[in-house]
């Protein structure tokens, strides 16, 4: 079952501090190879002037830098990704970077378009794609 945007925001989305976000994000990385293989561990000192949101159950979330850059999007719940990105856009997210694969098409559904591309620093890894709205 998918969660609608209204249901998600009303029941799940919470503004959190950097420590709580770090716990939720790093827990998701440890549980999901898909998240862990495509991201680095997060420590609260990594980000200044950033706002953080997670679901009340801690299984999904995102952060937005002061510049409007969407970072550290994650979800362990199938079907919740669209609601997460919609909520992030509603809160000012207007640019991001991601690895090529399924992510550029996923973010394109939310109005993001590719603005730049760079080969991965790891030989054979997916390109890094920059996107904005």
C-alpha positions as CSV (number, residue, x, y, z in Angstrom):
1,X,0.0,0.0,0.0
2,X,1.3,3.4,-0.8
3,X,1.0,6.4,1.5
4,X,-0.6,9.6,0.0
5,X,1.1,12.9,0.5
6,X,-1.6,14.2,2.8
7,X,-1.6,11.0,4.9
8,X,2.2,11.0,5.1
9,X,2.5,14.6,6.2
10,X,-0.4,14.4,8.7
11,X,0.7,11.2,10.3
12,X,4.5,10.9,9.8
13,X,6.6,13.9,9.0
14,X,8.4,15.5,11.9
15,X,11.1,18.2,12.1
16,X,14.1,16.7,14.0
17,X,17.5,17.8,15.1
18,X,20.8,16.7,13.5
19,X,21.4,14.0,16.1
20,X,18.0,12.3,15.6
21,X,18.4,12.6,11.8
22,X,21.8,11.0,12.0
23,X,20.5,8.1,14.0
24,X,17.6,7.5,11.5
25,X,19.7,7.9,8.4
26,X,22.6,5.7,9.5
27,X,20.2,3.0,10.8
28,X,18.6,3.0,7.3
29,X,22.0,2.8,5.7
30,X,22.9,-0.2,7.9
31,X,19.6,-2.0,7.1
32,X,19.4,-1.4,3.3
33,X,22.2,-2.2,0.9
34,X,20.4,0.1,-1.7
35,X,20.8,3.0,0.7
36,X,24.2,2.0,2.2
37,X,25.8,1.3,-1.2
38,X,24.9,4.7,-2.5
39,X,25.6,7.0,0.4
40,X,28.1,7.9,3.1
41,X,27.6,7.8,6.8
42,X,26.1,11.0,8.2
43,X,27.4,12.8,11.3
44,X,25.7,15.9,12.7
45,X,28.9,18.0,12.2
46,X,28.7,17.3,8.4
47,X,25.9,19.8,7.8
48,X,25.5,23.3,9.1
49,X,22.5,25.5,8.2
50,X,20.5,22.4,7.3
51,X,16.9,21.5,8.3
52,X,16.0,17.8,8.9
53,X,12.8,15.8,8.7
54,X,12.0,12.2,9.4
55,X,8.9,10.1,9.6
56,X,7.7,9.5,13.1
57,X,8.7,5.9,12.8
58,X,12.3,7.0,11.7
59,X,12.1,4.9,8.5
60,X,12.1,7.8,6.0
61,X,13.5,11.3,5.9
62,X,15.4,14.0,4.1
63,X,17.4,17.1,4.7
64,X,17.5,20.5,3.0
65,X,20.5,22.8,3.1
66,X,20.1,26.5,3.4
67,X,20.9,26.7,-0.3
68,X,17.8,24.6,-1.2
69,X,19.9,21.5,-1.9
70,X,18.0,18.3,-1.1
71,X,20.4,15.8,0.6
72,X,20.3,12.5,2.4
73,X,16.9,11.3,1.2
74,X,16.1,7.9,2.5
75,X,13.2,5.5,3.0
76,X,12.9,1.9,4.1
77,X,9.2,1.9,3.3
78,X,8.2,0.9,-0.2
79,X,5.8,3.5,-1.7
80,X,6.8,6.4,0.6
81,X,9.5,7.9,-1.7
82,X,7.2,10.1,-3.7
83,X,5.6,11.6,-0.6
84,X,9.1,12.3,0.8
85,X,10.3,14.2,-2.2
86,X,7.0,16.1,-2.6
87,X,7.3,17.1,1.1
88,X,10.9,18.2,0.5
89,X,9.9,20.3,-2.6
90,X,7.1,21.9,-0.6
91,X,9.8,22.9,2.0
92,X,12.1,24.6,-0.5
93,X,14.2,21.8,-2.0
94,X,15.1,22.9,-5.5
95,X,18.4,21.1,-6.4
96,X,20.2,17.9,-5.7
97,X,22.8,15.4,-6.9
98,X,22.4,11.7,-7.2
99,X,23.9,8.6,-8.8
100,X,22.7,7.6,-12.3
101,X,20.3,4.6,-12.4
102,X,16.8,4.8,-11.2
103,X,17.2,8.1,-9.3
104,X,17.2,10.7,-12.1
105,X,13.9,9.4,-13.4
106,X,12.5,9.3,-9.9
107,X,13.4,12.9,-9.2
108,X,12.2,14.0,-12.7
109,X,8.7,12.9,-11.6
110,X,9.0,15.8,-9.2
111,X,10.1,18.4,-11.6
112,X,13.8,18.1,-11.4
113,X,15.8,18.2,-14.6
114,X,19.4,17.2,-15.2
115,X,21.8,20.2,-15.3
116,X,25.2,18.4,-15.2
117,X,26.8,15.0,-15.2
118,X,30.2,13.8,-14.1
119,X,31.8,10.3,-14.3
120,X,31.9,8.6,-11.0
121,X,35.2,8.8,-9.1
122,X,35.1,5.1,-8.7
123,X,35.9,3.3,-12.0
124,X,32.8,1.5,-13.2
125,X,30.5,3.4,-10.8
126,X,27.4,5.2,-12.0
127,X,27.7,8.9,-13.1
128,X,26.9,11.6,-10.7
129,X,23.9,13.6,-11.9
130,X,23.1,17.2,-10.8
131,X,19.5,18.2,-11.1
132,X,17.4,21.3,-10.3
133,X,13.8,22.5,-10.6
